[in-house]
Amino acid sequence: MSKSIFYHAGCPVCVSAEHDILDLLGANSVDIVNIGENKSRIEEAEQAGVKSVPALLTPNGNVLHINFGASITDVKG
């Protein structure tokens, strides 16, 4: 994996963090995944170790949980 992946659920906390991440890392360095809209990517996020969103998965596999918007369980519904 050469890019970071930013997982979020579309809530105001997540959207604010998305803007900050894009400002810090640049749009070419991070893939944005809204698991609130794209639920097929939830399993991928869970397997990477994401417990809550917003979260940033770094290229070396570390998960950085940012603030707290929602747990993965809440996003699953």
C-alpha positions as CSV (number, residue, x, y, z in Angstrom):
1,M,0.0,0.0,0.0
2,S,1.6,3.3,-1.1
3,K,-1.2,5.7,0.0
4,S,-2.9,6.2,3.3
5,I,-6.6,5.4,3.5
6,F,-8.9,7.7,5.5
7,Y,-12.1,5.9,6.6
8,H,-15.1,8.0,7.7
9,A,-18.9,7.8,8.0
10,G,-19.9,11.2,6.6
11,C,-20.8,12.8,10.0
12,P,-19.7,16.4,10.7
13,V,-16.7,15.2,12.9
14,C,-15.6,12.9,10.0
15,V,-16.0,15.5,7.3
16,S,-14.0,18.1,9.3
17,A,-11.2,15.5,9.9
18,E,-11.3,14.7,6.2
19,H,-10.6,18.3,5.3
20,D,-7.7,18.5,7.8
21,I,-6.2,15.2,6.5
22,L,-6.4,16.4,2.9
23,D,-4.8,19.7,3.9
24,L,-2.0,17.9,5.7
25,L,-1.3,15.0,3.4
26,G,-2.6,16.2,0.0
27,A,-5.2,14.6,-2.1
28,N,-2.6,12.5,-4.0
29,S,-1.4,10.8,-0.8
30,V,-4.7,9.6,0.7
31,D,-7.7,7.7,-0.5
32,I,-10.9,8.8,1.1
33,V,-13.5,6.1,1.9
34,N,-16.9,7.0,3.3
35,I,-18.0,3.7,4.8
36,G,-21.4,5.3,5.6
37,E,-22.1,5.4,1.9
38,N,-19.9,2.5,0.8
39,K,-20.7,-0.2,3.3
40,S,-18.9,-2.9,1.2
41,R,-15.6,-1.4,2.5
42,I,-16.5,-1.9,6.2
43,E,-15.0,-5.4,6.3
44,E,-11.8,-4.1,4.8
45,A,-11.6,-1.4,7.4
46,E,-12.2,-3.9,10.2
47,Q,-9.5,-6.2,8.9
48,A,-7.1,-3.3,8.9
49,G,-7.9,-2.7,12.6
50,V,-10.2,0.3,12.4
51,K,-12.5,0.3,15.5
52,S,-14.1,3.7,15.0
53,V,-14.2,6.5,12.4
54,P,-12.7,8.8,11.5
55,A,-9.5,6.8,11.2
56,L,-6.4,6.9,9.0
57,L,-4.7,3.7,7.9
58,T,-1.0,4.5,7.1
59,P,0.9,2.9,4.3
60,N,2.8,0.7,6.8
61,G,-0.5,-0.6,8.3
62,N,-0.9,1.6,11.4
63,V,-4.4,2.7,12.2
64,L,-4.6,6.2,13.7
65,H,-8.0,6.8,15.3
66,I,-8.9,10.5,15.0
67,N,-11.3,12.1,17.4
68,F,-14.5,9.9,17.7
69,G,-17.4,10.1,15.3
70,A,-18.8,6.6,15.4
71,S,-17.8,3.0,16.1
72,I,-17.7,0.5,13.3
73,T,-20.5,-1.3,14.9
74,D,-22.7,1.8,14.7
75,V,-21.9,2.3,11.1
76,K,-22.8,-1.3,10.3
77,G,-26.3,-0.6,11.6
